[in-house]
């Protein structure tokens, strides 16, 4: 009995995450009367639960497993095969249509309300752009963060809204086809820009820090995230190893939610592995 209780506690996070996604899956299936939502969110929840379980037992590939399993599914099946624009332009498109489907549900769950629970977990475990960028050679930033360039993502956010708004105001025909083509072209441009920025700044996550418009949705709610890296400041020796390995330049050596770049944390937990005094958890 004690062994079973110990195992249950060990994998509690994985179990809770799976149950959360199952709740969303069953709720949307019943409300929308569409089996797709049950299968979709069950698959994503299962991948995330398995990935966190692999992380719990110390598998170094755990996060990349989730990235590939979820990111590839969303890009190839939901995006390309199902012809859905899953980028931010798709969210604006369905929102303006007044349709609570596809991208609007995806953004509500993963990028608007979800961050209250798992912060920027989307960026670390499901983003199909970061899925590729994380395999580039600069996992640990080689140059200091250029703070002023972060304003570019707000420009990208505004441009995406202006673009889709303009298409609606001009009553452009064949909008659905245009949105799908925008998804294909947009992803290609994201990959090109992301890879170029990674080599220019010697930082795999430069695109996330400077250009990605989705972060405008993610940052506010991430401040209140339930899941976050905690620091026992009494154990911290201020060696700086956590900051050296952090792909997002988060000052995790402080427990405060106001820590520098705190809303940028992607929950990769590389800092907890690097901490010599086990001050981070």
Buried (B, 14 or more C-beta within 10 A) or exposed (E): EEEEEEEEEEBEBBBEBBEBBBEBBBEBBEEBEEEBBBEBBBBBBBBBBBBBBBBBEEEEEBBBBBBBBBBEBBBEEBBBEEBBBBBBBBBBBBBBEEEEEBBBBBBBBBBBEBBBBBBBBBBBBBBBBBBBBBEBEBBBBEEEBEEEBBEBBEEBBEEBBEEBEEBEEEEEEEBEEBBBEBBEEBBEEBBEBBBEBBEEBBBBBBBBBBBBBBBBBBBEBBBEBEBBBEBEEEEBEEBEBBBEBBBBBBBBBBBEEEBBBBBBBBBBBBBBEBBEEEBBE
